[in-house]
């Protein structure tokens, strides 16, 4: 096993032990749909933030659009995770490693998270607006691809994921 894969596995193990970390629940199509709607709502707000050139909100809504649709997939699988880093690690560990989600989507989510963190916590630094514009241009495609994954995931894949 590659050391990066070992690190991912170790982080997921840590997440299981956290109070708000990974928990198994009943699979919920209703919660899945609700989180897809939250992702689409964030996309609508992204459009508004872009129109108004609200850089911080572009970064935030671009990230949350992606995060919510990933969370929708977890809800479909009956998995809860309230720690963002744990949720993102699950994306890689459960779905990228199993060839359910392309690695590019995982990389895109990591970049979006970094851009959001930079905008939120490093207010004195200049945001790379070109990087942010390039990132925001890919959000809809990310959400659509994740919706396809949600629609096409099989009961067997969900069982294996759990």
C-alpha positions as CSV (number, residue, x, y, z in Angstrom):
1,X,0.0,0.0,0.0
2,X,1.3,3.4,-0.9
3,X,2.1,5.7,2.0
4,X,-0.5,8.3,0.8
5,X,-3.2,5.6,0.8
6,X,-2.0,4.5,4.3
7,X,-2.3,8.2,5.5
8,X,-5.9,8.3,4.0
9,X,-6.8,5.1,5.8
10,X,-5.3,6.3,9.0
11,X,-7.2,9.6,8.8
12,X,-10.5,7.7,8.2
13,X,-9.8,5.5,11.2
14,X,-9.2,8.7,13.3
15,X,-12.5,10.1,12.0
16,X,-14.5,7.0,13.2
17,X,-13.3,7.8,16.8
18,X,-14.5,11.4,16.8
19,X,-17.7,12.5,18.3
20,X,-18.8,14.3,15.1
21,X,-16.8,12.0,12.8
22,X,-18.1,9.1,10.8
23,X,-21.2,7.3,11.8
24,X,-23.4,4.8,10.0
25,X,-27.1,5.6,9.8
26,X,-30.0,4.4,7.8
27,X,-29.7,5.2,4.1
28,X,-32.0,8.2,3.3
29,X,-33.1,9.1,-0.2
30,X,-35.0,12.1,1.3
31,X,-31.8,13.5,2.9
32,X,-29.9,12.7,-0.3
33,X,-32.4,14.8,-2.3
34,X,-32.4,17.6,0.4
35,X,-28.6,17.9,0.1
36,X,-28.8,17.9,-3.7
37,X,-31.2,20.9,-3.3
38,X,-28.8,22.6,-0.9
39,X,-26.0,22.1,-3.5
40,X,-28.3,23.7,-6.2
41,X,-29.2,26.5,-3.8
42,X,-25.4,27.2,-3.3
43,X,-25.0,27.2,-7.1
44,X,-27.7,29.9,-7.3
45,X,-25.9,31.9,-4.7
46,X,-22.6,31.4,-6.6
47,X,-24.1,33.0,-9.7
48,X,-25.2,36.0,-7.6
49,X,-21.8,36.2,-5.9
50,X,-20.0,36.1,-9.3
51,X,-22.4,38.8,-10.7
52,X,-21.7,41.1,-7.7
53,X,-17.9,40.2,-7.7
54,X,-18.2,39.1,-4.0
55,X,-14.9,37.1,-4.0
56,X,-15.3,35.6,-0.5
57,X,-18.8,34.4,-1.3
58,X,-17.7,33.0,-4.7
59,X,-15.1,30.8,-2.9
60,X,-17.6,29.8,-0.2
61,X,-20.5,28.9,-2.4
62,X,-18.3,27.1,-4.9
63,X,-17.0,24.9,-2.1
64,X,-20.4,24.3,-0.5
65,X,-22.0,23.4,-3.8
66,X,-19.5,20.6,-4.1
67,X,-19.5,19.6,-0.4
68,X,-23.3,19.3,-0.3
69,X,-23.6,17.1,-3.3
70,X,-20.8,14.8,-1.8
71,X,-22.8,14.8,1.4
72,X,-25.9,13.8,-0.6
73,X,-24.0,10.7,-1.8
74,X,-23.0,9.9,1.8
75,X,-26.6,10.2,2.9
76,X,-27.7,7.8,0.1
77,X,-25.1,5.4,1.5
78,X,-26.3,5.9,5.1
79,X,-23.1,7.6,6.2
80,X,-22.9,10.7,8.4
81,X,-19.8,12.9,8.9
82,X,-19.9,16.3,10.4
83,X,-16.1,17.0,10.1
84,X,-15.4,18.4,6.6
85,X,-11.9,16.8,6.4
86,X,-13.4,13.4,7.4
87,X,-16.1,13.8,4.7
88,X,-13.5,14.6,2.1
89,X,-11.3,11.7,3.2
90,X,-14.3,9.5,2.8
91,X,-14.7,10.7,-0.7
92,X,-11.3,9.4,-1.6
93,X,-11.3,6.3,0.6
94,X,-14.7,5.0,-0.4
95,X,-15.4,6.3,-3.8
96,X,-12.2,7.4,-5.6
97,X,-10.2,4.3,-4.5
98,X,-13.1,2.1,-5.6
99,X,-13.3,3.9,-9.1
100,X,-16.8,5.2,-8.4
101,X,-15.7,8.8,-8.5
102,X,-12.9,10.1,-10.7
103,X,-9.9,11.4,-8.8
104,X,-10.2,14.7,-10.6
105,X,-13.4,15.5,-8.7
106,X,-11.6,14.8,-5.4
107,X,-8.7,17.1,-6.4
108,X,-11.2,19.8,-7.5
109,X,-13.0,19.6,-4.1
110,X,-9.6,19.9,-2.2
111,X,-8.8,23.0,-4.3
112,X,-12.2,24.5,-3.6
113,X,-11.8,23.9,0.1
114,X,-8.3,25.6,0.1
115,X,-9.7,28.6,-1.8
116,X,-12.6,28.9,0.7
117,X,-10.3,28.6,3.7
118,X,-8.0,31.2,2.2
119,X,-10.9,33.6,1.7
120,X,-12.4,33.0,5.1
121,X,-9.3,32.9,7.4
122,X,-6.6,34.9,5.6
123,X,-8.3,38.1,5.0
124,X,-5.1,40.2,4.7
125,X,-3.8,38.1,1.8
126,X,-4.8,38.7,-1.8
127,X,-7.0,36.0,-3.3
128,X,-5.9,34.6,-6.6
129,X,-8.9,35.7,-8.6
130,X,-7.9,33.9,-11.7
131,X,-7.7,30.6,-9.8
132,X,-11.0,31.4,-8.2
133,X,-12.7,32.1,-11.5
134,X,-11.3,28.9,-13.0
135,X,-12.5,27.0,-10.0
136,X,-16.0,28.5,-10.1
137,X,-16.3,27.7,-13.8
138,X,-16.2,23.9,-13.0
139,X,-18.7,23.8,-10.1
140,X,-21.8,23.0,-12.2
141,X,-20.0,20.1,-13.9
142,X,-18.9,18.8,-10.6
143,X,-22.4,18.8,-9.2
144,X,-23.8,17.1,-12.4
145,X,-21.1,14.4,-12.3
146,X,-21.9,13.7,-8.7
147,X,-25.6,13.6,-9.3
148,X,-24.8,10.9,-12.0
149,X,-22.8,9.0,-9.4
150,X,-25.8,9.2,-7.0
151,X,-28.3,8.1,-9.7
152,X,-26.1,5.2,-10.8
153,X,-24.6,3.8,-7.6
154,X,-25.9,0.3,-7.1
155,X,-27.2,-1.3,-3.9
156,X,-24.1,-3.6,-4.1
157,X,-21.8,-0.7,-4.2
158,X,-23.6,1.0,-1.3
159,X,-23.4,-2.3,0.7
160,X,-19.7,-2.5,0.0
161,X,-19.2,1.1,0.9
162,X,-20.9,0.6,4.3
